[in-house]
């Protein structure tokens, strides 16, 4: 078996949705930084090394192209893929968020940004879009129609989301400290599932900490680590230290992510170049 080849059980675990997500991670780590085109065969081999069946990999390519993130050009019987400006912009934003996440601690002045934006249950698609965008910004929702964050600098970003979704005229937002009434711990627990986030951080530390000396493929390790880490900006609101337990594992996980990414980077890039050269040599 090739050192990059996954087990059969691993192949069965990767579905079409995960295939697309892995494709975006591969594009962000190895294609976009080079500002180059890439052969279909290179992407299929790379995704195959990560446990993606060829059929699912091709479906992921087609879906990503349909979304306007990739464009293709035919060269005889072969196809080259390139990121569109929209795709490059998406990966730029994702890279900035992923690699900047938890790298700086910000002092907290005790104030909260509170947003009220009621949307009827019948407008489920709009509710989903709003939830996705606000969650990405780190806001939590302790009750229906109400969103909060201790990061008051997000006000302009929140306003941009409301404007984009046509909700500005229906929303109200204000900034200030709590009055002292109510249980702040309960507020946090209802706005964010911090227990689940903590468990995920601990699992990340255990899994990837054990890979330091495991001797597995740096390419596979790096992609799988980035794939797992990119979930955290959606899950962790990056709360100030004043609102977290002293043993909160987020910063330790971030330190491990950057340590291992730096350690694996050179060899992972070399593996990618070998995959690309092999695909380029195919008739």
One Martini backbone bead per residue (centre of mass of N, CA, C, O) as a GRO file, in nm:
protein
  283
    1UNK     BB    1   0.097   0.035   0.021
    2UNK     BB    2   0.073   0.348   0.010
    3UNK     BB    3   0.158   0.609   0.226
    4UNK     BB    4  -0.121   0.763   0.116
    5UNK     BB    5  -0.301   0.530   0.165
    6UNK     BB    6  -0.602   0.433   0.262
    7UNK     BB    7  -0.827   0.273   0.410
    8UNK     BB    8  -1.123   0.126   0.352
    9UNK     BB    9  -1.272   0.247   0.598
   10UNK     BB   10  -1.197   0.538   0.537
   11UNK     BB   11  -1.342   0.557   0.263
   12UNK     BB   12  -1.635   0.510   0.386
   13UNK     BB   13  -1.641   0.782   0.569
   14UNK     BB   14  -1.645   0.961   0.305
   15UNK     BB   15  -1.842   1.197   0.192
   16UNK     BB   16  -1.953   1.444  -0.010
   17UNK     BB   17  -1.934   1.678   0.192
   18UNK     BB   18  -1.644   1.609   0.287
   19UNK     BB   19  -1.513   1.626   0.010
   20UNK     BB   20  -1.552   1.928  -0.032
   21UNK     BB   21  -1.404   2.020   0.224
   22UNK     BB   22  -1.133   1.889   0.149
   23UNK     BB   23  -1.093   2.040  -0.113
   24UNK     BB   24  -1.072   2.324   0.013
   25UNK     BB   25  -0.826   2.259   0.183
   26UNK     BB   26  -0.636   2.185  -0.047
   27UNK     BB   27  -0.660   2.452  -0.200
   28UNK     BB   28  -0.564   2.634   0.043
   29UNK     BB   29  -0.276   2.481   0.090
   30UNK     BB   30  -0.170   2.416  -0.240
   31UNK     BB   31  -0.296   2.615  -0.464
   32UNK     BB   32  -0.339   2.914  -0.388
   33UNK     BB   33  -0.040   2.990  -0.299
   34UNK     BB   34   0.061   2.938  -0.614
   35UNK     BB   35  -0.120   3.039  -0.846
   36UNK     BB   36  -0.236   2.766  -0.981
   37UNK     BB   37  -0.294   2.504  -1.161
   38UNK     BB   38  -0.489   2.184  -1.174
   39UNK     BB   39  -0.523   1.862  -1.199
   40UNK     BB   40  -0.745   1.622  -1.164
   41UNK     BB   41  -0.550   1.394  -1.077
   42UNK     BB   42  -0.433   1.539  -0.833
   43UNK     BB   43  -0.700   1.565  -0.673
   44UNK     BB   44  -0.775   1.266  -0.669
   45UNK     BB   45  -0.518   1.168  -0.523
   46UNK     BB   46  -0.541   1.347  -0.274
   47UNK     BB   47  -0.825   1.250  -0.187
   48UNK     BB   48  -0.753   0.951  -0.175
   49UNK     BB   49  -0.547   0.987   0.064
   50UNK     BB   50  -0.819   1.089   0.243
   51UNK     BB   51  -1.069   0.879   0.161
   52UNK     BB   52  -1.173   0.944  -0.134
   53UNK     BB   53  -1.369   0.868  -0.365
   54UNK     BB   54  -1.380   0.931  -0.695
   55UNK     BB   55  -1.678   1.003  -0.720
   56UNK     BB   56  -1.679   1.214  -0.488
   57UNK     BB   57  -1.456   1.393  -0.604
   58UNK     BB   58  -1.603   1.470  -0.867
   59UNK     BB   59  -1.851   1.592  -0.728
   60UNK     BB   60  -1.694   1.813  -0.578
   61UNK     BB   61  -1.590   1.957  -0.828
   62UNK     BB   62  -1.862   2.019  -0.958
   63UNK     BB   63  -1.986   2.176  -0.723
   64UNK     BB   64  -1.765   2.395  -0.699
   65UNK     BB   65  -1.807   2.500  -0.987
   66UNK     BB   66  -2.113   2.568  -0.964
   67UNK     BB   67  -2.044   2.787  -0.730
   68UNK     BB   68  -1.786   2.957  -0.862
   69UNK     BB   69  -1.480   2.853  -0.757
   70UNK     BB   70  -1.439   2.699  -1.032
   71UNK     BB   71  -1.240   2.639  -1.331
   72UNK     BB   72  -1.222   2.499  -1.662
   73UNK     BB   73  -0.977   2.329  -1.884
   74UNK     BB   74  -0.912   2.179  -2.188
   75UNK     BB   75  -0.653   1.912  -2.263
   76UNK     BB   76  -0.788   1.724  -2.440
   77UNK     BB   77  -0.851   1.471  -2.198
   78UNK     BB   78  -0.781   1.701  -2.007
   79UNK     BB   79  -0.799   1.884  -1.679
   80UNK     BB   80  -0.800   2.216  -1.569
   81UNK     BB   81  -0.778   2.400  -1.261
   82UNK     BB   82  -0.927   2.711  -1.134
   83UNK     BB   83  -0.956   2.979  -0.956
   84UNK     BB   84  -1.168   3.203  -0.883
   85UNK     BB   85  -1.218   3.501  -0.747
   86UNK     BB   86  -1.423   3.385  -0.546
   87UNK     BB   87  -1.248   3.152  -0.446
   88UNK     BB   88  -1.006   3.320  -0.350
   89UNK     BB   89  -1.165   3.494  -0.149
   90UNK     BB   90  -1.264   3.264   0.031
   91UNK     BB   91  -0.976   3.157   0.107
   92UNK     BB   92  -0.868   3.414   0.229
   93UNK     BB   93  -1.075   3.437   0.457
   94UNK     BB   94  -1.025   3.156   0.579
   95UNK     BB   95  -0.723   3.183   0.637
   96UNK     BB   96  -0.738   3.426   0.825
   97UNK     BB   97  -0.921   3.291   1.036
   98UNK     BB   98  -0.767   3.028   1.099
   99UNK     BB   99  -0.470   3.164   1.160
  100UNK     BB  100  -0.594   3.395   1.366
  101UNK     BB  101  -0.709   3.209   1.566
  102UNK     BB  102  -0.621   3.274   1.897
  103UNK     BB  103  -0.357   3.481   1.875
  104UNK     BB  104  -0.530   3.697   2.036
  105UNK     BB  105  -0.571   3.892   2.319
  106UNK     BB  106  -0.855   4.067   2.461
  107UNK     BB  107  -0.959   4.311   2.629
  108UNK     BB  108  -1.223   4.361   2.871
  109UNK     BB  109  -1.499   4.602   2.953
  110UNK     BB  110  -1.794   4.447   3.008
  111UNK     BB  111  -1.923   4.454   2.732
  112UNK     BB  112  -2.212   4.424   2.512
  113UNK     BB  113  -2.345   4.287   2.220
  114UNK     BB  114  -2.685   4.344   2.117
  115UNK     BB  115  -2.923   4.148   1.918
  116UNK     BB  116  -3.233   4.218   1.747
  117UNK     BB  117  -3.378   3.955   1.512
  118UNK     BB  118  -3.668   3.881   1.390
  119UNK     BB  119  -3.777   3.560   1.244
  120UNK     BB  120  -3.975   3.375   1.091
  121UNK     BB  121  -4.021   3.036   1.063
  122UNK     BB  122  -4.090   3.046   0.749
  123UNK     BB  123  -3.781   3.173   0.717
  124UNK     BB  124  -3.546   2.946   0.709
  125UNK     BB  125  -3.324   3.042   0.516
  126UNK     BB  126  -3.272   3.314   0.655
  127UNK     BB  127  -3.206   3.201   0.932
  128UNK     BB  128  -2.962   3.036   0.838
  129UNK     BB  129  -2.791   3.266   0.723
  130UNK     BB  130  -2.773   3.428   0.982
  131UNK     BB  131  -2.650   3.212   1.163
  132UNK     BB  132  -2.395   3.162   1.000
  133UNK     BB  133  -2.281   3.455   1.008
  134UNK     BB  134  -2.289   3.505   1.321
  135UNK     BB  135  -2.123   3.260   1.406
  136UNK     BB  136  -1.865   3.345   1.250
  137UNK     BB  137  -1.849   3.610   1.443
  138UNK     BB  138  -1.929   3.484   1.752
  139UNK     BB  139  -2.220   3.459   1.799
  140UNK     BB  140  -2.492   3.419   2.028
  141UNK     BB  141  -2.810   3.233   2.119
  142UNK     BB  142  -3.015   3.231   2.403
  143UNK     BB  143  -3.258   3.329   2.214
  144UNK     BB  144  -3.495   3.395   2.012
  145UNK     BB  145  -3.372   3.678   1.827
  146UNK     BB  146  -3.101   3.665   2.008
  147UNK     BB  147  -2.778   3.834   2.021
  148UNK     BB  148  -2.430   3.778   2.136
  149UNK     BB  149  -2.129   3.975   2.243
  150UNK     BB  150  -1.815   4.082   2.390
  151UNK     BB  151  -1.747   4.197   2.094
  152UNK     BB  152  -1.790   4.530   2.001
  153UNK     BB  153  -1.625   4.535   1.720
  154UNK     BB  154  -1.868   4.378   1.554
  155UNK     BB  155  -2.076   4.591   1.461
  156UNK     BB  156  -2.006   4.633   1.157
  157UNK     BB  157  -2.034   4.335   1.074
  158UNK     BB  158  -2.328   4.304   1.155
  159UNK     BB  159  -2.440   4.530   0.976
  160UNK     BB  160  -2.352   4.400   0.708
  161UNK     BB  161  -2.532   4.151   0.733
  162UNK     BB  162  -2.803   4.298   0.751
  163UNK     BB  163  -2.781   4.441   0.480
  164UNK     BB  164  -2.744   4.189   0.297
  165UNK     BB  165  -3.029   4.051   0.420
  166UNK     BB  166  -3.248   4.281   0.476
  167UNK     BB  167  -3.254   4.350   0.825
  168UNK     BB  168  -3.204   4.643   0.933
  169UNK     BB  169  -3.515   4.741   0.979
  170UNK     BB  170  -3.561   4.486   1.206
  171UNK     BB  171  -3.325   4.586   1.388
  172UNK     BB  172  -3.150   4.577   1.713
  173UNK     BB  173  -2.875   4.759   1.874
  174UNK     BB  174  -2.652   4.723   2.165
  175UNK     BB  175  -2.433   4.870   2.423
  176UNK     BB  176  -2.333   4.698   2.733
  177UNK     BB  177  -2.375   4.620   3.045
  178UNK     BB  178  -2.471   4.447   3.288
  179UNK     BB  179  -2.696   4.473   3.571
  180UNK     BB  180  -2.676   4.183   3.757
  181UNK     BB  181  -2.888   4.021   3.647
  182UNK     BB  182  -2.856   3.714   3.667
  183UNK     BB  183  -2.681   3.438   3.503
  184UNK     BB  184  -2.392   3.432   3.326
  185UNK     BB  185  -2.345   3.128   3.293
  186UNK     BB  186  -2.622   3.071   3.165
  187UNK     BB  187  -2.589   3.254   2.924
  188UNK     BB  188  -2.350   3.104   2.800
  189UNK     BB  189  -2.486   2.819   2.781
  190UNK     BB  190  -2.723   2.927   2.584
  191UNK     BB  191  -2.534   3.052   2.353
  192UNK     BB  192  -2.315   2.818   2.415
  193UNK     BB  193  -2.138   2.503   2.365
  194UNK     BB  194  -1.874   2.475   2.569
  195UNK     BB  195  -1.852   2.175   2.637
  196UNK     BB  196  -1.813   2.080   2.345
  197UNK     BB  197  -1.567   2.252   2.277
  198UNK     BB  198  -1.383   2.134   2.493
  199UNK     BB  199  -1.388   1.842   2.391
  200UNK     BB  200  -1.267   1.907   2.112
  201UNK     BB  201  -0.999   2.017   2.211
  202UNK     BB  202  -0.907   1.762   2.363
  203UNK     BB  203  -0.916   1.579   2.113
  204UNK     BB  204  -0.714   1.739   1.947
  205UNK     BB  205  -0.475   1.712   2.142
  206UNK     BB  206  -0.466   1.402   2.141
  207UNK     BB  207  -0.447   1.336   1.843
  208UNK     BB  208  -0.213   1.542   1.741
  209UNK     BB  209  -0.009   1.486   1.964
  210UNK     BB  210   0.031   1.180   1.869
  211UNK     BB  211   0.155   1.272   1.571
  212UNK     BB  212   0.443   1.370   1.613
  213UNK     BB  213   0.556   1.035   1.616
  214UNK     BB  214   0.391   0.850   1.397
  215UNK     BB  215   0.487   0.867   1.076
  216UNK     BB  216   0.299   0.994   0.898
  217UNK     BB  217   0.166   1.171   0.660
  218UNK     BB  218   0.202   1.507   0.628
  219UNK     BB  219  -0.028   1.560   0.434
  220UNK     BB  220  -0.253   1.422   0.592
  221UNK     BB  221  -0.210   1.562   0.861
  222UNK     BB  222  -0.249   1.854   0.768
  223UNK     BB  223  -0.531   1.834   0.646
  224UNK     BB  224  -0.674   1.711   0.895
  225UNK     BB  225  -0.604   1.944   1.086
  226UNK     BB  226  -0.731   2.178   0.929
  227UNK     BB  227  -1.011   2.051   0.910
  228UNK     BB  228  -1.055   2.059   1.220
  229UNK     BB  229  -0.980   2.360   1.288
  230UNK     BB  230  -1.199   2.508   1.101
  231UNK     BB  231  -1.439   2.462   1.310
  232UNK     BB  232  -1.383   2.657   1.558
  233UNK     BB  233  -1.490   2.940   1.456
  234UNK     BB  234  -1.792   2.821   1.475
  235UNK     BB  235  -1.780   2.727   1.793
  236UNK     BB  236  -1.583   2.952   1.899
  237UNK     BB  237  -1.619   3.283   2.041
  238UNK     BB  238  -1.374   3.400   2.179
  239UNK     BB  239  -1.356   3.454   2.475
  240UNK     BB  240  -1.278   3.609   2.736
  241UNK     BB  241  -1.102   3.522   3.016
  242UNK     BB  242  -1.325   3.624   3.223
  243UNK     BB  243  -1.536   3.382   3.096
  244UNK     BB  244  -1.321   3.161   3.171
  245UNK     BB  245  -1.155   2.906   3.246
  246UNK     BB  246  -0.829   2.850   3.330
  247UNK     BB  247  -0.839   2.551   3.162
  248UNK     BB  248  -0.877   2.640   2.888
  249UNK     BB  249  -0.784   2.470   2.572
  250UNK     BB  250  -0.757   2.664   2.324
  251UNK     BB  251  -0.462   2.771   2.330
  252UNK     BB  252  -0.323   2.495   2.322
  253UNK     BB  253  -0.443   2.415   2.049
  254UNK     BB  254  -0.326   2.650   1.886
  255UNK     BB  255  -0.028   2.590   1.942
  256UNK     BB  256  -0.031   2.308   1.814
  257UNK     BB  257  -0.118   2.380   1.532
  258UNK     BB  258   0.130   2.566   1.464
  259UNK     BB  259   0.352   2.369   1.526
  260UNK     BB  260   0.268   2.138   1.323
  261UNK     BB  261   0.247   2.300   1.066
  262UNK     BB  262   0.545   2.377   1.064
  263UNK     BB  263   0.659   2.081   1.073
  264UNK     BB  264   0.487   1.975   0.804
  265UNK     BB  265   0.503   2.166   0.561
  266UNK     BB  266   0.744   2.081   0.380
  267UNK     BB  267   0.658   1.778   0.338
  268UNK     BB  268   0.374   1.833   0.232
  269UNK     BB  269   0.462   1.992  -0.019
  270UNK     BB  270   0.633   1.763  -0.139
  271UNK     BB  271   0.399   1.564  -0.176
  272UNK     BB  272   0.236   1.739  -0.366
  273UNK     BB  273   0.452   1.760  -0.590
  274UNK     BB  274   0.451   1.456  -0.650
  275UNK     BB  275   0.158   1.434  -0.731
  276UNK     BB  276   0.170   1.645  -0.960
  277UNK     BB  277   0.392   1.512  -1.129
  278UNK     BB  278   0.248   1.242  -1.177
  279UNK     BB  279  -0.003   1.367  -1.315
  280UNK     BB  280   0.156   1.522  -1.543
  281UNK     BB  281   0.273   1.238  -1.669
  282UNK     BB  282   0.013   1.167  -1.764
  283UNK     BB  283  -0.173   1.100  -2.062
   0.00000   0.00000   0.00000
